[in-house]
Amino acid sequence: MILRQRVAAIVVKEDTVLLMHRINDGKEYYSFPGGGKEENESLETGALRELSEETTVDAIIDRLVYKVIWDSGDENYFYLCNYISGEPKLREDAEELKEMADGKQAYKPEWVYISDLPNTLLYQLEIRDLLIKDLKNGFLEHPQELFIKVEERRRI
Protein backbone atom coordinates (compact mmCIF):
# COMPACT_ATOMS: atom_id res chain seq x y z
CA MET A 1 0.00 0.00 0.00
CA ILE A 2 1.37 3.40 -1.01
CA LEU A 3 1.35 5.81 1.94
CA ARG A 4 2.86 8.94 0.40
CA GLN A 5 4.19 9.92 -3.00
CA ARG A 6 6.89 12.58 -3.23
CA VAL A 7 8.17 14.11 -6.45
CA ALA A 8 11.40 15.94 -7.24
CA ALA A 9 12.84 17.83 -10.20
CA ILE A 10 16.42 17.39 -11.35
CA VAL A 11 17.21 20.48 -13.43
CA VAL A 12 20.60 20.63 -15.12
CA LYS A 13 21.85 23.89 -16.65
CA GLU A 14 25.23 23.71 -18.36
CA ASP A 15 27.64 22.46 -15.66
CA THR A 16 25.28 22.97 -12.70
CA VAL A 17 22.28 21.32 -11.10
CA LEU A 18 19.49 23.15 -9.25
CA LEU A 19 19.35 22.23 -5.55
CA MET A 20 17.69 23.48 -2.40
CA HIS A 21 20.22 24.50 0.26
CA ARG A 22 18.61 23.59 3.58
CA ILE A 23 19.23 24.28 7.22
CA ASN A 24 16.88 22.29 9.41
CA ASP A 25 17.30 22.69 13.18
CA GLY A 26 21.03 23.31 12.76
CA LYS A 27 21.62 20.53 10.21
CA GLU A 28 22.88 21.79 6.86
CA TYR A 29 22.38 19.83 3.63
CA TYR A 30 20.97 19.99 0.10
CA SER A 31 17.93 18.41 -1.48
CA PHE A 32 16.29 18.39 -4.87
CA PRO A 33 13.38 20.81 -5.32
CA GLY A 34 10.27 18.79 -4.63
CA GLY A 35 7.63 17.69 -2.18
CA GLY A 36 4.41 15.80 -1.80
CA LYS A 37 2.17 15.05 -4.75
CA GLU A 38 -1.26 16.54 -4.22
CA GLU A 39 -4.47 14.59 -4.62
CA ASN A 40 -5.77 14.46 -8.20
CA GLU A 41 -2.50 15.69 -9.73
CA SER A 42 -0.16 13.65 -11.87
CA LEU A 43 3.36 12.94 -10.70
CA GLU A 44 4.76 15.09 -13.52
CA THR A 45 2.45 18.01 -12.70
CA GLY A 46 3.43 17.73 -9.03
CA ALA A 47 7.14 17.85 -9.85
CA LEU A 48 6.73 20.99 -11.97
CA ARG A 49 4.46 22.62 -9.37
CA GLU A 50 6.98 21.99 -6.59
CA LEU A 51 9.80 23.28 -8.81
CA SER A 52 7.88 26.49 -9.47
CA GLU A 53 6.89 26.99 -5.83
CA GLU A 54 10.38 26.42 -4.46
CA THR A 55 12.57 28.01 -7.14
CA THR A 56 10.48 30.04 -9.69
CA VAL A 57 12.57 28.31 -12.38
CA ASP A 58 10.71 27.22 -15.51
CA ALA A 59 11.46 23.78 -16.92
CA ILE A 60 9.78 20.96 -18.76
CA ILE A 61 9.84 17.27 -17.90
CA ASP A 62 12.24 15.21 -19.94
CA ARG A 63 11.51 11.89 -18.22
CA LEU A 64 11.38 9.90 -15.02
CA VAL A 65 14.91 8.76 -14.16
CA TYR A 66 14.66 7.38 -10.61
CA LYS A 67 11.98 5.79 -8.47
CA VAL A 68 12.61 4.99 -4.82
CA ILE A 69 10.29 2.57 -3.06
CA TRP A 70 10.63 2.55 0.72
CA ASP A 71 9.71 -0.38 2.92
CA SER A 72 7.40 2.07 4.73
CA GLY A 73 5.20 2.24 1.63
CA ASP A 74 6.34 5.73 0.57
CA GLU A 75 7.52 6.33 -2.99
CA ASN A 76 9.81 9.04 -4.40
CA TYR A 77 9.92 9.99 -8.08
CA PHE A 78 12.80 11.99 -9.59
CA TYR A 79 12.24 13.67 -12.94
CA LEU A 80 15.00 14.92 -15.20
CA CYS A 81 13.88 18.34 -16.43
CA ASN A 82 15.02 20.62 -19.23
CA TYR A 83 15.76 24.15 -18.00
CA ILE A 84 13.85 26.91 -19.80
CA SER A 85 14.41 30.11 -17.84
CA GLY A 86 14.58 31.84 -14.48
CA GLU A 87 16.93 32.47 -11.62
CA PRO A 88 16.30 30.42 -8.47
CA LYS A 89 14.47 32.11 -5.61
CA LEU A 90 11.59 31.18 -3.36
CA ARG A 91 8.21 32.24 -4.68
CA GLU A 92 6.62 35.02 -2.63
CA ASP A 93 3.80 32.73 -1.47
CA ALA A 94 6.04 29.70 -0.79
CA GLU A 95 5.27 27.72 2.36
CA GLU A 96 9.00 27.62 3.03
CA LEU A 97 9.00 31.37 3.77
CA LYS A 98 6.55 30.79 6.62
CA GLU A 99 8.71 27.96 7.96
CA MET A 100 11.77 30.24 7.96
CA ALA A 101 10.10 32.80 10.24
CA ASP A 102 11.29 31.08 13.45
CA GLY A 103 14.93 31.05 12.30
CA LYS A 104 15.28 27.27 12.70
CA GLN A 105 14.70 26.57 9.01
CA ALA A 106 16.37 27.94 5.90
CA TYR A 107 15.61 27.27 2.25
CA LYS A 108 17.70 28.70 -0.56
CA PRO A 109 17.47 27.39 -4.11
CA GLU A 110 20.79 27.61 -5.91
CA TRP A 111 22.82 26.25 -8.80
CA VAL A 112 25.53 23.85 -7.63
CA TYR A 113 28.42 22.79 -9.85
CA ILE A 114 28.16 19.17 -10.94
CA SER A 115 31.85 18.78 -10.12
CA ASP A 116 31.01 19.63 -6.46
CA LEU A 117 28.32 16.94 -6.10
CA PRO A 118 30.63 14.18 -4.76
CA ASN A 119 31.45 16.41 -1.77
CA THR A 120 27.91 17.77 -1.33
CA LEU A 121 25.62 16.42 1.37
CA LEU A 122 22.67 15.91 -0.97
CA TYR A 123 19.77 13.77 0.19
CA GLN A 124 18.96 11.17 -0.86
CA LEU A 125 22.58 10.12 -1.03
CA GLU A 126 21.65 7.06 -3.10
CA ILE A 127 20.14 9.34 -5.76
CA ARG A 128 23.08 11.77 -5.60
CA ASP A 129 25.47 8.94 -6.40
CA LEU A 130 23.33 7.66 -9.29
CA LEU A 131 23.03 11.19 -10.68
CA ILE A 132 26.81 11.73 -10.60
CA LYS A 133 27.31 8.48 -12.53
CA ASP A 134 24.49 9.17 -15.01
CA LEU A 135 25.59 12.75 -15.73
CA LYS A 136 29.01 11.35 -16.63
CA ASN A 137 27.96 8.21 -18.52
CA GLY A 138 24.42 9.01 -19.73
CA PHE A 139 21.03 8.10 -18.33
CA LEU A 140 19.48 4.70 -18.89
CA GLU A 141 16.52 4.49 -21.26
CA HIS A 142 14.21 3.34 -18.49
CA PRO A 143 13.85 4.65 -14.90
CA GLN A 144 16.07 3.06 -12.28
CA GLU A 145 14.18 1.66 -9.28
CA LEU A 146 15.66 1.44 -5.82
CA PHE A 147 14.14 -0.45 -2.91
CA ILE A 148 15.37 1.00 0.37
CA LYS A 149 14.67 0.05 3.96
CA VAL A 150 14.14 3.22 5.99
CA GLU A 151 16.56 2.10 8.69
CA GLU A 152 19.23 1.34 6.05
CA ARG A 153 19.14 4.68 4.21
CA ARG A 154 22.47 6.43 3.98
CA ARG A 155 22.92 9.36 6.35
CA ILE A 156 25.94 11.43 7.26
Secondary structure, DSSP 8 states (H G I E B T S, - for coil): ----EEEEEEEEETTEEEEEEEEETTEEEEE-SEEE--TT--HHHHHHHHHHHHH--EEEEEEEEEEEEETTS-EEEEEEEEEEE------TT-HHHHHGGGSSEEEEEEEEEGGGGGGS-EESHHHHHHHHHHHHH---SS-EEEEE-GGGS---
